[in-house]
Structure formats: C-alpha cells, structure tokens
Amino acid sequence: MEFDSGVCGIIGPNGAGKTTMFNVLSGFAIPVAGHVELDGDPLLTVAAHRRARWGLRRTFQQEQVVRSLSVRDNVRVAAEHSRAAGVGAGSHGRGIEEALDLVGLTDWDRPGSQLTQLERRLVELARCVVGRPRLVLLDEPAAGLDPNESAALLRLITAIPEQVGALVLLVDHDMDLVRAACGTVVVLDFGKRIAAGPTLEVLRSPAVRSAYLGIETEAAT
C-alpha cells in the first residue's frame, strides 16, 4: 500500500487487521514479511520511540491521557519526543501552544482527571500534531462520542493535512465520519486488502458491501 497526502480511511470488520497495521507502522509489532517506509526512509529496524521522533504519531483505541497531568503537560510529553526534540524549551513551548490552539483547548492548566471524553480526545490529537509530524495514525478517535462531538472532531482531523502538513490515516467504524473526512479509503478483510480508492467509489463496491458494510448497504448508495 502507498499513501500520499490528505486523510485516508482504513476500514474493515473487527479482526480485519486495522490496528495490527497501525502497530506495524508505529513499531509495536514486527511483520514476518514486507517493508515499511516513511518518505523513503525504511522503518522496520527503527524502534517505536525513534519513529515518533522521525515524525510518526498515533493514538490508541484506549485513550492515553494522564489524569494527574495538566492539559499542557500531557502535550509536553509528546513534544519532548518530537522531531523538534533538540531545539530547546522555548521552541517546545511555542509548539505546544500551537497544537493546543489547533484543537481548540484553552484551559491548559486543567488536570486530565477533569476533562470530558471529547476533551481527552482533543488532548490526544494535540499530542499527535505537536512538532509537526509527517504521519498521524488515528485509531477509532470517535469511539464513544456523540454526533455533535464527532462533527467537532471531523473539522480538526480534516485540518491536519493543510495546517500541519501531515498525512492522516484514520481507522473508525463511524462511516459518516469516514465518508466526510477521507478522500480515499483502504478496506481490509482478514488481513488482506480487498479494495482501495476514492471513498464513495469504494463504499459502493459490491465486495466491500458484502464483506463489511452489511447493514449500511442503503446508506452507502
């Protein structure tokens, strides 16, 4: 698979291999075959923390906000492992503020324990974009959010390529979010790619409707 720019969706039924794919890309799993490159740089022998420094960021299905840390300090942890890690505290501070401004969080001293679920998702998004990464992997960021919260998240996800300059790979079961956010999608089934291309075109594919969409057949037409 090759990914160029914008927001690309990775969809498929449970067990299709979506999170496993993210684990391989981010260095948490080692494949038995194949290779992974980021802007031409081979990654398979690169440790996960070094991939983060090279500009690869991700979220996880289980949110990772540290409840005892403030909003700012939660993002600071990611900033210290960004590609800008060696540039000094002043630049770090500006990068943290830019990331928090991008996601719309204003109470930077508020502890993680006092945040709503959406706000915790926004903290995770800010951690992904601080330091201007090259690739952002979002693993079910809309899980547990209501439609209004998902709409707010959508606006931020679609802003990342233009405002941060990163490619975004999005895994989510919210097909409304995928349709609205993703110019292209890849469909996985039992670890294999069964379709890839422009989102609406792929979602109309009989193979995709049979393998994944099922009850969403009418919505995809």
Summary of the structure (lengths in Angstrom):
residues: 221
radius of gyration: 17.3
end to end distance: 26.2
largest distance: 53.6
contacts: 688
relative contact order: 0.18
helix: 44%
strand: 17%
